[in-house]
């Protein structure tokens, strides 16, 4: 079995050649530089050495020079397989050292195998004897130095061109990122302006409801108009908070529900009852598609609580808690210390508009569940499995 020593400072190149040669019946040894290869060759002389040219510690030319001047190793076939460009001076130096072939990377596997076998055939036929035309060391050193300088100059030129190309790509990418950032900022400003205008339009609608209800002169009609106006007004609060938020992507639920709840309480709080809001909110980021409908649900719950929970009370407490479970689903509870419900009443089956809105939005729009319990006061428990609803 023919023994081949591979020499290259790039592991991927060694792996490629090792796999190719081993699968075709050759015994393979590997080295990452010329010095290591020389030690391996002296301990286990190879039939062929396939080496790169530019390598650390000892380059390919120096390795070839030492191999061809070593009595034990000089008859080994030697092939340069390198990405370094070949010019006349490099070729002359390689041939003078006894190199059999100078191949440029990359080559097809079948081409490499054909060349390697040709070189083995030539050595078996006695056409190569390892004689060096440069008998004097100073001639070798001169040509070796010149060749390395040429290759390094070409390498540096290639690196400079690559660096220049990278700089140009960086400039293009930076300009693109700046344009994208400007577009995102512009879109966010426009979207905030939309929310601002929506809030203003909603408040105009509330005013129109109020004027129309007064003209009707019917107490029941006025009550309906007032409730609808309050719902619209609560949604204008949501849009106002969105307008004032720092981000429109994922918003802080703590910041939102604290401000929103206080505004709702200030809207519906009676003169005779002081309401204390107590918050226990975990850090939660909520998608805007969840926040807008959830704002309507929170309004309906708080509005119902203010109307019925604290009758003939001078003070009442509302507790709002929000937390994430292990699956990042939101558990929201809104409870009070009010009068609660009669045990015979099932609020979830109530036909009131407020409860219909709560059930419909939570179940059909937010894909969650809602439960109501009455022990001491009333507790609404809302479970939302997805806080980042997609289109």
N, C-alpha and C positions, 0 to 999 in steps of 0.2 A: 504494500500500500504506500503510495507516494505521500510524503510529509510536506506540508506547506505551512510556512510561518506568515501570519498576517500582522502588519504593523500600521496602525492608524490611531490618531489621538481622539477620533470621534467614535463612541461606542456603537452608534447606529450603523456606521460603515463596516465595523468589524462584525456586527451581528449579521448583516446582509451577506457578506462574503463567507462567513463561517457556515451559515445555513445552506448557501448555494453549494459550497465545496463538500461539506459533510454529506449532503444528500446525494452527491455524485461519486462517493467512494474514496474521498481523500481524508487523510488524517490531518487535523488542523490544530495549530497552536496560535495564541494571540498575544500581542504586545501593544502598549499604548504610546511608546516612543522608541527611538533608535537604540538608546542605551539598554533598555529592558530587552529589546529584541536581540541585541548582541549577546547578552548573558544567556538567553534561552537557546540561541543558535549554538553557542559553544557547548552547552550542556546536552543538547539534543539536536544535532545537525540536521537541518531540513534539506529537502530536495529542491525547494523553491521558496523564495521570499517575495511577497507582494507588499509593497510599502508605499505610503504617502511620501511626499517630498517635504512640505513644511510641517514640522512637528516640534514640540518643546523638547528640551534636554539635548537631543541629538536629531538632526534632520536626516532626510532620506539619502542625500548625497554622501554625508559623512558615514552613515551606516553602510552604504554600498562600498565606499572606499575601504572601510575596515574589513568587510566581508571578503572583498576581492584581494586583499593583501594578507589574508589569513590562510595559511597552508591547508588547514582542515576544511575551510568553508568556501574557498575560492571557486570551486566548480559548481556551486549551487546556482540554479537559475535565479535571475533577479528581474523583477518587473516593477516599474513605477506605475501606480494607479492613483492619479492625483487630480485635483481640481485646479492646480496651478498651471497657468498657460505655458505652452512650450514654444520657445523661439530657437533660432539656430544655435545660439551659444549654449542654451540648456541642453539641447539635443546632442551637441558635440561633447559636452561634459559627461552626459549620461552614457553615451556610446563608448567614450574613452575609459569609463570605469567598468565597462563590461555589462551594462544593463541590456537585457534582451528585448524589452519592449517598454515604450513610454505611452501609457494609455491615459486619456483624459476622461474624467467622470462627467456624466454617468454613461454607462454602457449597458446594453441589454444582456441579461444573463447568458443567453446562448452565444453571444459574441465573446463574452469573457471566457466561457468554457472552451470555445474553439481556440482562442489565442493561447490559453494556458496549456492545452494539449499540444498545440503546435510547438511551443517552446520546449516542452518535455521531449517531443520527438526529435527536435534539433539537438538537444543535449545527449539523448540516447545514441544519436548517430555520430556523435563526436564533433559537431560543428562549432561548439563553444568550448574554449579552454581557459577562460578567466584571465587572459593576458592583458595588462594595462599599458596603453601606449604612452602614458605619462610616467617615465621612470623617476623623475625628480619630484620630491614632495612640494617644492616651492611652486611648480607649475600647477599641481593639483589645488594647492591653497589659493592661488591667484584666480583660477577659473571657478573654483567653488565659491569664493567670496563674491565674484562678479555675478554668478548665477543667483545666489541668494539675494543680492541687492536688487536684481531685476525682478525677481519674484515678489519681494517685499514691496517694491515700488508699485507693482501691479495690484498687489493686495491692498495697499493703502489707497490707491486710486479707486479701486472697487468700493472700499469702505467709505471713502469720501462721497462717491456718487450715491451710495445707499443712504448715507447720513443726510445728504442734500434732499434726496427723495422723501425721506422720513420727515424732515423739517417742513417740506412743502405739504405733505399729507397732514401734519400737525396743524399747520396754518389753516388748511381747508376745513379740517375737523373742528377747530376752534371757531372759525367763522360760522360753520353750520350750527354748532352748539349755541353760539350767541344769538343767531337768528331764531332758533327753536325756543330759547329762553324768552326772547322778546315776544314771540308769538304766544307762548304760554301765558306770559304776563298780560298781554293784550286781551287774550281770551278770558282770563280771570277777571280783569277789570270790566270787560263787557258783561260777563255773567253777573258780577256784583251789581252792575247798573241795572240789569234786568230785574234782579231781586228788589232793588231799591224802587224801581218803577212799579213793580207788582205790589209792593207794600203800599205805596202811595195810592194806587188804583183801588186796592182793597179798602183803604180808609175812606176813599170817596164813596165807594159802594155802601159802606156802613152809614155814612152821612145821608145817602139817598134813602136807605131803608128807614132811618129815623124820621126823615121828613115825610115819607109816604105813610108810615104808621100813624103819625100824628094827624094826618088828614083823614084817615079812615074813621077815627072816632070810635073804634070798637076795641074794648079792652083785651079780648082774646086775640084779636088780630095784632094788636100792638105787642102782646107778649111773644107771639110767633116771630114777628119782625125783629124784636129785641134779641131773641135767642139766635136767630140767623146772623144778625149783625155782630153779636159777640163771637160767634164761630169764625166769621170772616176776619174780625179784628184780631183774634188769636192767631190766625194764619199770617196776618200781616206782621205779628211779632216774630214768627219763625223766619220770614223773609228779611226782616230787619236784622235779626241775629246773624243770618247767613251773610248779609251785606257787610256786617262788621267783623266777621270771622277772618282769621289770618289765612285759612286754607279752605278750599271748597271741595277737596277730595275726601279725606277722612277727617272728621271733626271731633273735637273732644266732647264726649257726652256729658262729662262733669260740668264743663263750662256752659254747655247748651241748656241742660235741664235746670241748673241752678238759676240762670238768668230768666229762662222762659217761665218757670214756675212762679218766681217772684213777681213777674209782670202779670201773670194770670191772677194771682192773689190780689195784687193791687187793683186789678180791674173789677173783681167780683166781691172783694172783702166788704162786709157790712160794717156800719159805724159802731154797732153794738158788740161785735165779736173780734177779738184780737187773735190772729192766726200765727202760730209759730211753725215755721218750716224747719224740719230736721233732716239733713242729708247724710247719706252714707254711700258714697259713689266710688267704685273702683275706677282706676284709669282705663277708659274704654274709648276706642276710636270707632266712629260710626259713619257709614257711607251716607251721603246726602240723600240717596233714594230711600233710605230707612228713616232718616231724620224728619223729613217733611210730613209723611203720613203719621209717624209716631207722635209728632207734635200735636196733631189733631186728637189723637187718642188721649194723650196726657191732659189736654184741655178739657175733654169731655169728663174725664175722671175727676179732675180738680173742681170743675164747675158743679158737678153733681154733689161732690163732698161739701162745697161751700153752701149749697142750697139746702141740704137735708141733714148734715151730720151734727151741726152745732146750734140747733134751734134752742133759743132761750139760754144760751151759754155766753159768758163774757170772754171766754178764751178757749181755744182749741189747738190741737197739734196734728200736723200732717207729717208722716214719715215717708221719705222717698229713698229707696235703696236700689242699687244696681251693681251687679257683679257678673263676672264671666265664669263659666264652668270650664272643665278640662278640654272641651271641644270648641272653645271660644264662642259659645252661644250666650246671649244676654238674658239674664234673669232680672226683671224689673218688678219691684213691689211698691205699691202706693197704698198706705194705710192711714187710718185716723183713729182718734180716741173718742169718736162721737157716739151717737145713740145706737148705731148699728141697724140691723134689719130684724123684722119679725121673722121667727124661725120658719114660718109657713111660706115666706116669699123667696122665690128663686129668681134672683136678679138677672141671670143669664137668659132666662126665658121671657124677660120683660119685653113688651112691644114698644117701649119708648124709643124715640129717635136717637137719643144719646147712646143707649145700650146697643141699638142696631149699628150705629156708626162704629162703636168700639169693637164689636164682634166682627163686623164686615172688614174693617181695615186690618185688624190683627190677623185674622184667619185667611182672608182672600188676597190681601195686598202684601202683607209682611210674612205670610206663610208660617205664622206662629200660633200660639194658644193663649187663651185668657181664662182665668179662674177667679171667682169671687167667693170670699168667706166672711162670715160675720160672727165674731166671738166677742171681743171687746172692740167695738167700732167695726169698721168695714175694711177689708183688705183685698186689693186687686193684685193678682199675680200674672205677669205677662212673660211668656217665654218666646224668644226670637232666636231661631237657629242660625240665621245668616245675617251678619251685619254689613256685608259688602255685596248687596244685591246687584247683579249685572243686568244689562239690557237683555 
